[in-house]
């Protein structure tokens, strides 16, 4: 049986898909700035968080 100590790692909510994601080694230097669970979600949110959405609404 493998036991992973996930509870020791910090988690955040993704701004795009609203799912929790867990700290990863690659984020150790900028964890406080991480807002997306993956590059895919980051790509879905071009132009910055709610500003991007407001821009889209204005264009439509
Ligand atoms: Zn996400």
PDB file of the backbone (N, CA, C, O) and the ligand in Angstrom, with CONECT records:
HET     ZN  A 101       1
ATOM      1  N   UNK A   1       0.846  -1.215   0.000  1.00  0.00           N
ATOM      2  CA  UNK A   1       0.000   0.000   0.000  1.00  0.00           C
ATOM      3  C   UNK A   1       0.873   1.253   0.000  1.00  0.00           C
ATOM      4  O   UNK A   1       1.746   1.429   0.850  1.00  0.00           O
ATOM      5  N   UNK A   2       0.618   2.088  -0.948  1.00  0.00           N
ATOM      6  CA  UNK A   2       1.342   3.359  -0.996  1.00  0.00           C
ATOM      7  C   UNK A   2       0.590   4.409  -0.195  1.00  0.00           C
ATOM      8  O   UNK A   2      -0.636   4.501  -0.252  1.00  0.00           O
ATOM      9  N   UNK A   3       1.327   5.171   0.529  1.00  0.00           N
ATOM     10  CA  UNK A   3       0.682   6.233   1.290  1.00  0.00           C
ATOM     11  C   UNK A   3       1.277   7.581   0.919  1.00  0.00           C
ATOM     12  O   UNK A   3       2.466   7.824   1.127  1.00  0.00           O
ATOM     13  N   UNK A   4       0.463   8.436   0.380  1.00  0.00           N
ATOM     14  CA  UNK A   4       0.914   9.764  -0.022  1.00  0.00           C
ATOM     15  C   UNK A   4       0.424  10.784   0.997  1.00  0.00           C
ATOM     16  O   UNK A   4      -0.763  10.851   1.317  1.00  0.00           O
ATOM     17  N   UNK A   5       1.342  11.555   1.485  1.00  0.00           N
ATOM     18  CA  UNK A   5       0.974  12.543   2.504  1.00  0.00           C
ATOM     19  C   UNK A   5       0.524  13.839   1.850  1.00  0.00           C
ATOM     20  O   UNK A   5       1.234  14.845   1.884  1.00  0.00           O
ATOM     21  N   UNK A   6      -0.637  13.807   1.267  1.00  0.00           N
ATOM     22  CA  UNK A   6      -1.141  15.001   0.594  1.00  0.00           C
ATOM     23  C   UNK A   6      -1.506  16.109   1.566  1.00  0.00           C
ATOM     24  O   UNK A   6      -1.460  17.290   1.223  1.00  0.00           O
ATOM     25  N   UNK A   7      -1.861  15.729   2.755  1.00  0.00           N
ATOM     26  CA  UNK A   7      -2.330  16.741   3.709  1.00  0.00           C
ATOM     27  C   UNK A   7      -1.243  17.719   4.129  1.00  0.00           C
ATOM     28  O   UNK A   7      -1.522  18.773   4.700  1.00  0.00           O
ATOM     29  N   UNK A   8       0.004  17.351   3.838  1.00  0.00           N
ATOM     30  CA  UNK A   8       1.099  18.247   4.194  1.00  0.00           C
ATOM     31  C   UNK A   8       1.338  19.327   3.149  1.00  0.00           C
ATOM     32  O   UNK A   8       2.074  20.282   3.398  1.00  0.00           O
ATOM     33  N   UNK A   9       0.727  19.182   1.993  1.00  0.00           N
ATOM     34  CA  UNK A   9       0.946  20.151   0.928  1.00  0.00           C
ATOM     35  C   UNK A   9      -0.190  21.166   0.899  1.00  0.00           C
ATOM     36  O   UNK A   9      -1.348  20.813   1.121  1.00  0.00           O
ATOM     37  N   UNK A  10       0.137  22.421   0.626  1.00  0.00           N
ATOM     38  CA  UNK A  10      -0.912  23.442   0.506  1.00  0.00           C
ATOM     39  C   UNK A  10      -1.737  23.226  -0.757  1.00  0.00           C
ATOM     40  O   UNK A  10      -1.262  22.643  -1.732  1.00  0.00           O
ATOM     41  N   UNK A  11      -2.953  23.693  -0.727  1.00  0.00           N
ATOM     42  CA  UNK A  11      -3.814  23.587  -1.906  1.00  0.00           C
ATOM     43  C   UNK A  11      -4.414  24.953  -2.226  1.00  0.00           C
ATOM     44  O   UNK A  11      -4.473  25.841  -1.375  1.00  0.00           O
ATOM     45  N   UNK A  12      -4.853  25.096  -3.461  1.00  0.00           N
ATOM     46  CA  UNK A  12      -5.531  26.314  -3.908  1.00  0.00           C
ATOM     47  C   UNK A  12      -6.682  25.930  -4.805  1.00  0.00           C
ATOM     48  O   UNK A  12      -6.786  24.791  -5.259  1.00  0.00           O
ATOM     49  N   UNK A  13      -7.548  26.900  -5.056  1.00  0.00           N
ATOM     50  CA  UNK A  13      -8.631  26.688  -6.007  1.00  0.00           C
ATOM     51  C   UNK A  13      -8.246  27.328  -7.333  1.00  0.00           C
ATOM     52  O   UNK A  13      -7.764  28.460  -7.363  1.00  0.00           O
ATOM     53  N   UNK A  14      -8.454  26.620  -8.406  1.00  0.00           N
ATOM     54  CA  UNK A  14      -8.162  27.157  -9.730  1.00  0.00           C
ATOM     55  C   UNK A  14      -9.177  28.236 -10.085  1.00  0.00           C
ATOM     56  O   UNK A  14     -10.378  28.051  -9.885  1.00  0.00           O
ATOM     57  N   UNK A  15      -8.705  29.357 -10.610  1.00  0.00           N
ATOM     58  CA  UNK A  15      -9.591  30.472 -10.951  1.00  0.00           C
ATOM     59  C   UNK A  15     -10.480  30.152 -12.153  1.00  0.00           C
ATOM     60  O   UNK A  15     -11.518  30.784 -12.348  1.00  0.00           O
ATOM     61  N   UNK A  16     -10.074  29.181 -12.947  1.00  0.00           N
ATOM     62  CA  UNK A  16     -10.810  28.893 -14.177  1.00  0.00           C
ATOM     63  C   UNK A  16     -11.797  27.742 -13.990  1.00  0.00           C
ATOM     64  O   UNK A  16     -12.989  27.889 -14.262  1.00  0.00           O
ATOM     65  N   UNK A  17     -11.303  26.608 -13.528  1.00  0.00           N
ATOM     66  CA  UNK A  17     -12.170  25.435 -13.429  1.00  0.00           C
ATOM     67  C   UNK A  17     -12.717  25.236 -12.015  1.00  0.00           C
ATOM     68  O   UNK A  17     -13.526  24.339 -11.781  1.00  0.00           O
ATOM     69  N   UNK A  18     -12.277  26.071 -11.076  1.00  0.00           N
ATOM     70  CA  UNK A  18     -12.780  26.013  -9.702  1.00  0.00           C
ATOM     71  C   UNK A  18     -12.561  24.669  -9.019  1.00  0.00           C
ATOM     72  O   UNK A  18     -13.343  24.256  -8.163  1.00  0.00           O
ATOM     73  N   UNK A  19     -11.507  24.009  -9.403  1.00  0.00           N
ATOM     74  CA  UNK A  19     -11.142  22.759  -8.735  1.00  0.00           C
ATOM     75  C   UNK A  19      -9.918  22.985  -7.871  1.00  0.00           C
ATOM     76  O   UNK A  19      -9.047  23.785  -8.213  1.00  0.00           O
ATOM     77  N   UNK A  20      -9.849  22.286  -6.761  1.00  0.00           N
ATOM     78  CA  UNK A  20      -8.666  22.404  -5.919  1.00  0.00           C
ATOM     79  C   UNK A  20      -7.469  21.715  -6.555  1.00  0.00           C
ATOM     80  O   UNK A  20      -7.600  20.650  -7.159  1.00  0.00           O
ATOM     81  N   UNK A  21      -6.323  22.323  -6.416  1.00  0.00           N
ATOM     82  CA  UNK A  21      -5.100  21.670  -6.873  1.00  0.00           C
ATOM     83  C   UNK A  21      -4.023  21.797  -5.811  1.00  0.00           C
ATOM     84  O   UNK A  21      -4.065  22.686  -4.961  1.00  0.00           O
ATOM     85  N   UNK A  22      -3.080  20.910  -5.876  1.00  0.00           N
ATOM     86  CA  UNK A  22      -2.089  20.775  -4.820  1.00  0.00           C
ATOM     87  C   UNK A  22      -0.751  21.360  -5.243  1.00  0.00           C
ATOM     88  O   UNK A  22      -0.378  21.338  -6.416  1.00  0.00           O
ATOM     89  N   UNK A  23      -0.061  21.869  -4.274  1.00  0.00           N
ATOM     90  CA  UNK A  23       1.267  22.434  -4.483  1.00  0.00           C
ATOM     91  C   UNK A  23       2.155  21.471  -5.257  1.00  0.00           C
ATOM     92  O   UNK A  23       2.145  20.262  -5.023  1.00  0.00           O
ATOM     93  N   UNK A  24       2.914  22.028  -6.172  1.00  0.00           N
ATOM     94  CA  UNK A  24       3.883  21.220  -6.916  1.00  0.00           C
ATOM     95  C   UNK A  24       5.255  21.863  -6.837  1.00  0.00           C
ATOM     96  O   UNK A  24       5.413  23.064  -6.620  1.00  0.00           O
ATOM     97  N   UNK A  25       6.236  20.994  -7.025  1.00  0.00           N
ATOM     98  CA  UNK A  25       7.630  21.426  -6.916  1.00  0.00           C
ATOM     99  C   UNK A  25       7.925  22.612  -7.836  1.00  0.00           C
ATOM    100  O   UNK A  25       8.653  23.530  -7.459  1.00  0.00           O
ATOM    101  N   UNK A  26       7.361  22.587  -9.034  1.00  0.00           N
ATOM    102  CA  UNK A  26       7.672  23.645 -10.008  1.00  0.00           C
ATOM    103  C   UNK A  26       7.127  24.998  -9.575  1.00  0.00           C
ATOM    104  O   UNK A  26       7.512  26.032 -10.120  1.00  0.00           O
ATOM    105  N   UNK A  27       6.221  24.987  -8.586  1.00  0.00           N
ATOM    106  CA  UNK A  27       5.632  26.240  -8.121  1.00  0.00           C
ATOM    107  C   UNK A  27       6.264  26.734  -6.830  1.00  0.00           C
ATOM    108  O   UNK A  27       5.778  27.702  -6.244  1.00  0.00           O
ATOM    109  N   UNK A  28       7.315  26.107  -6.379  1.00  0.00           N
ATOM    110  CA  UNK A  28       7.841  26.436  -5.057  1.00  0.00           C
ATOM    111  C   UNK A  28       8.298  27.891  -4.948  1.00  0.00           C
ATOM    112  O   UNK A  28       8.315  28.458  -3.855  1.00  0.00           O
ATOM    113  N   UNK A  29       8.667  28.494  -6.078  1.00  0.00           N
ATOM    114  CA  UNK A  29       9.159  29.871  -6.036  1.00  0.00           C
ATOM    115  C   UNK A  29       8.069  30.906  -6.258  1.00  0.00           C
ATOM    116  O   UNK A  29       8.227  32.071  -5.893  1.00  0.00           O
ATOM    117  N   UNK A  30       6.960  30.481  -6.858  1.00  0.00           N
ATOM    118  CA  UNK A  30       5.900  31.461  -7.144  1.00  0.00           C
ATOM    119  C   UNK A  30       4.510  30.948  -6.741  1.00  0.00           C
ATOM    120  O   UNK A  30       3.500  31.322  -7.337  1.00  0.00           O
ATOM    121  N   UNK A  31       4.482  30.102  -5.735  1.00  0.00           N
ATOM    122  CA  UNK A  31       3.207  29.517  -5.295  1.00  0.00           C
ATOM    123  C   UNK A  31       2.178  30.587  -4.981  1.00  0.00           C
ATOM    124  O   UNK A  31       0.989  30.402  -5.244  1.00  0.00           O
ATOM    125  N   UNK A  32       2.618  31.696  -4.425  1.00  0.00           N
ATOM    126  CA  UNK A  32       1.670  32.741  -4.045  1.00  0.00           C
ATOM    127  C   UNK A  32       1.020  33.386  -5.273  1.00  0.00           C
ATOM    128  O   UNK A  32      -0.052  33.983  -5.171  1.00  0.00           O
ATOM    129  N   UNK A  33       1.665  33.263  -6.417  1.00  0.00           N
ATOM    130  CA  UNK A  33       1.117  33.861  -7.629  1.00  0.00           C
ATOM    131  C   UNK A  33       0.361  32.857  -8.501  1.00  0.00           C
ATOM    132  O   UNK A  33      -0.254  33.233  -9.498  1.00  0.00           O
ATOM    133  N   UNK A  34       0.410  31.602  -8.126  1.00  0.00           N
ATOM    134  CA  UNK A  34      -0.233  30.572  -8.935  1.00  0.00           C
ATOM    135  C   UNK A  34      -1.746  30.652  -8.784  1.00  0.00           C
ATOM    136  O   UNK A  34      -2.263  30.641  -7.667  1.00  0.00           O
ATOM    137  N   UNK A  35      -2.447  30.730  -9.894  1.00  0.00           N
ATOM    138  CA  UNK A  35      -3.908  30.845  -9.840  1.00  0.00           C
ATOM    139  C   UNK A  35      -4.602  29.747 -10.629  1.00  0.00           C
ATOM    140  O   UNK A  35      -5.814  29.564 -10.519  1.00  0.00           O
ATOM    141  N   UNK A  36      -3.830  29.017 -11.424  1.00  0.00           N
ATOM    142  CA  UNK A  36      -4.444  28.018 -12.296  1.00  0.00           C
ATOM    143  C   UNK A  36      -3.836  26.653 -12.050  1.00  0.00           C
ATOM    144  O   UNK A  36      -2.654  26.537 -11.726  1.00  0.00           O
ATOM    145  N   UNK A  37      -4.656  25.612 -12.208  1.00  0.00           N
ATOM    146  CA  UNK A  37      -4.194  24.257 -11.924  1.00  0.00           C
ATOM    147  C   UNK A  37      -3.285  23.736 -13.025  1.00  0.00           C
ATOM    148  O   UNK A  37      -2.512  22.803 -12.807  1.00  0.00           O
ATOM    149  N   UNK A  38      -3.374  24.333 -14.204  1.00  0.00           N
ATOM    150  CA  UNK A  38      -2.594  23.810 -15.325  1.00  0.00           C
ATOM    151  C   UNK A  38      -2.403  24.897 -16.375  1.00  0.00           C
ATOM    152  O   UNK A  38      -3.036  25.952 -16.323  1.00  0.00           O
ATOM    153  N   UNK A  39      -1.518  24.621 -17.326  1.00  0.00           N
ATOM    154  CA  UNK A  39      -1.315  25.558 -18.426  1.00  0.00           C
ATOM    155  C   UNK A  39      -2.575  25.690 -19.267  1.00  0.00           C
ATOM    156  O   UNK A  39      -2.826  26.732 -19.872  1.00  0.00           O
ATOM    157  N   UNK A  40      -3.354  24.636 -19.298  1.00  0.00           N
ATOM    158  CA  UNK A  40      -4.589  24.654 -20.059  1.00  0.00           C
ATOM    159  C   UNK A  40      -5.540  25.711 -19.502  1.00  0.00           C
ATOM    160  O   UNK A  40      -6.117  26.499 -20.251  1.00  0.00           O
ATOM    161  N   UNK A  41      -5.692  25.716 -18.193  1.00  0.00           N
ATOM    162  CA  UNK A  41      -6.560  26.705 -17.563  1.00  0.00           C
ATOM    163  C   UNK A  41      -5.975  28.101 -17.708  1.00  0.00           C
ATOM    164  O   UNK A  41      -6.709  29.067 -17.917  1.00  0.00           O
ATOM    165  N   UNK A  42      -4.679  28.208 -17.601  1.00  0.00           N
ATOM    166  CA  UNK A  42      -4.037  29.506 -17.791  1.00  0.00           C
ATOM    167  C   UNK A  42      -4.355  30.043 -19.181  1.00  0.00           C
ATOM    168  O   UNK A  42      -4.619  31.234 -19.350  1.00  0.00           O
ATOM    169  N   UNK A  43      -4.328  29.156 -20.175  1.00  0.00           N
ATOM    170  CA  UNK A  43      -4.615  29.558 -21.545  1.00  0.00           C
ATOM    171  C   UNK A  43      -6.068  29.960 -21.734  1.00  0.00           C
ATOM    172  O   UNK A  43      -6.390  30.742 -22.629  1.00  0.00           O
ATOM    173  N   UNK A  44      -6.950  29.422 -20.886  1.00  0.00           N
ATOM    174  CA  UNK A  44      -8.368  29.766 -20.973  1.00  0.00           C
ATOM    175  C   UNK A  44      -8.675  31.108 -20.331  1.00  0.00           C
ATOM    176  O   UNK A  44      -9.815  31.573 -20.354  1.00  0.00           O
ATOM    177  N   UNK A  45      -7.665  31.720 -19.766  1.00  0.00           N
ATOM    178  CA  UNK A  45      -7.909  32.949 -19.010  1.00  0.00           C
ATOM    179  C   UNK A  45      -6.934  34.025 -19.443  1.00  0.00           C
ATOM    180  O   UNK A  45      -6.305  34.670 -18.604  1.00  0.00           O
ATOM    181  N   UNK A  46      -6.806  34.221 -20.718  1.00  0.00           N
ATOM    182  CA  UNK A  46      -5.877  35.227 -21.232  1.00  0.00           C
ATOM    183  C   UNK A  46      -6.343  36.631 -20.873  1.00  0.00           C
ATOM    184  O   UNK A  46      -7.540  36.916 -20.836  1.00  0.00           O
ATOM    185  N   UNK A  47      -5.382  37.494 -20.614  1.00  0.00           N
ATOM    186  CA  UNK A  47      -5.720  38.883 -20.329  1.00  0.00           C
ATOM    187  C   UNK A  47      -6.025  39.146 -18.880  1.00  0.00           C
ATOM    188  O   UNK A  47      -6.417  40.259 -18.527  1.00  0.00           O
ATOM    189  N   UNK A  48      -5.856  38.159 -18.031  1.00  0.00           N
ATOM    190  CA  UNK A  48      -6.066  38.381 -16.603  1.00  0.00           C
ATOM    191  C   UNK A  48      -7.482  38.115 -16.181  1.00  0.00           C
ATOM    192  O   UNK A  48      -8.429  38.378 -16.923  1.00  0.00           O
ATOM    193  N   UNK A  49      -7.617  37.615 -15.037  1.00  0.00           N
ATOM    194  CA  UNK A  49      -8.833  37.115 -14.386  1.00  0.00           C
ATOM    195  C   UNK A  49     -10.150  37.701 -14.880  1.00  0.00           C
ATOM    196  O   UNK A  49     -10.586  37.384 -15.987  1.00  0.00           O
ATOM    197  N   UNK A  50     -10.781  38.538 -14.089  1.00  0.00           N
ATOM    198  CA  UNK A  50     -12.114  39.018 -14.432  1.00  0.00           C
ATOM    199  C   UNK A  50     -12.053  40.100 -15.503  1.00  0.00           C
ATOM    200  O   UNK A  50     -13.043  40.359 -16.187  1.00  0.00           O
ATOM    201  N   UNK A  51     -10.897  40.726 -15.646  1.00  0.00           N
ATOM    202  CA  UNK A  51     -10.761  41.740 -16.684  1.00  0.00           C
ATOM    203  C   UNK A  51     -10.970  41.135 -18.053  1.00  0.00           C
ATOM    204  O   UNK A  51     -11.607  41.737 -18.917  1.00  0.00           O
ATOM    205  N   UNK A  52     -10.422  39.924 -18.253  1.00  0.00           N
ATOM    206  CA  UNK A  52     -10.584  39.241 -19.524  1.00  0.00           C
ATOM    207  C   UNK A  52     -12.043  38.974 -19.817  1.00  0.00           C
ATOM    208  O   UNK A  52     -12.502  39.157 -20.945  1.00  0.00           O
ATOM    209  N   UNK A  53     -12.769  38.545 -18.808  1.00  0.00           N
ATOM    210  CA  UNK A  53     -14.188  38.249 -18.983  1.00  0.00           C
ATOM    211  C   UNK A  53     -14.959  39.518 -19.309  1.00  0.00           C
ATOM    212  O   UNK A  53     -15.825  39.505 -20.184  1.00  0.00           O
ATOM    213  N   UNK A  54     -14.663  40.598 -18.630  1.00  0.00           N
ATOM    214  CA  UNK A  54     -15.333  41.865 -18.882  1.00  0.00           C
ATOM    215  C   UNK A  54     -15.064  42.328 -20.307  1.00  0.00           C
ATOM    216  O   UNK A  54     -15.946  42.870 -20.973  1.00  0.00           O
ATOM    217  N   UNK A  55     -13.845  42.109 -20.762  1.00  0.00           N
ATOM    218  CA  UNK A  55     -13.484  42.501 -22.122  1.00  0.00           C
ATOM    219  C   UNK A  55     -14.315  41.719 -23.126  1.00  0.00           C
ATOM    220  O   UNK A  55     -14.840  42.295 -24.078  1.00  0.00           O
ATOM    221  N   UNK A  56     -14.437  40.429 -22.925  1.00  0.00           N
ATOM    222  CA  UNK A  56     -15.211  39.582 -23.831  1.00  0.00           C
ATOM    223  C   UNK A  56     -16.669  40.049 -23.852  1.00  0.00           C
ATOM    224  O   UNK A  56     -17.284  40.129 -24.915  1.00  0.00           O
ATOM    225  N   UNK A  57     -17.211  40.351 -22.687  1.00  0.00           N
ATOM    226  CA  UNK A  57     -18.597  40.781 -22.624  1.00  0.00           C
ATOM    227  C   UNK A  57     -18.805  42.098 -23.364  1.00  0.00           C
ATOM    228  O   UNK A  57     -19.841  42.313 -23.992  1.00  0.00           O
ATOM    229  N   UNK A  58     -17.817  42.965 -23.282  1.00  0.00           N
ATOM    230  CA  UNK A  58     -17.923  44.243 -23.962  1.00  0.00           C
ATOM    231  C   UNK A  58     -17.909  44.051 -25.470  1.00  0.00           C
ATOM    232  O   UNK A  58     -18.664  44.698 -26.196  1.00  0.00           O
ATOM    233  N   UNK A  59     -17.045  43.157 -25.935  1.00  0.00           N
ATOM    234  CA  UNK A  59     -16.935  42.903 -27.370  1.00  0.00           C
ATOM    235  C   UNK A  59     -18.216  42.285 -27.890  1.00  0.00           C
ATOM    236  O   UNK A  59     -18.668  42.627 -28.982  1.00  0.00           O
ATOM    237  N   UNK A  60     -18.807  41.382 -27.127  1.00  0.00           N
ATOM    238  CA  UNK A  60     -20.034  40.726 -27.566  1.00  0.00           C
ATOM    239  C   UNK A  60     -21.206  41.694 -27.467  1.00  0.00           C
ATOM    240  O   UNK A  60     -22.336  41.330 -27.793  1.00  0.00           O
TER     241      UNK A  60
HETATM  242 ZN    ZN A 101      -8.065  24.658 -13.599  1.00  0.00          ZN
END
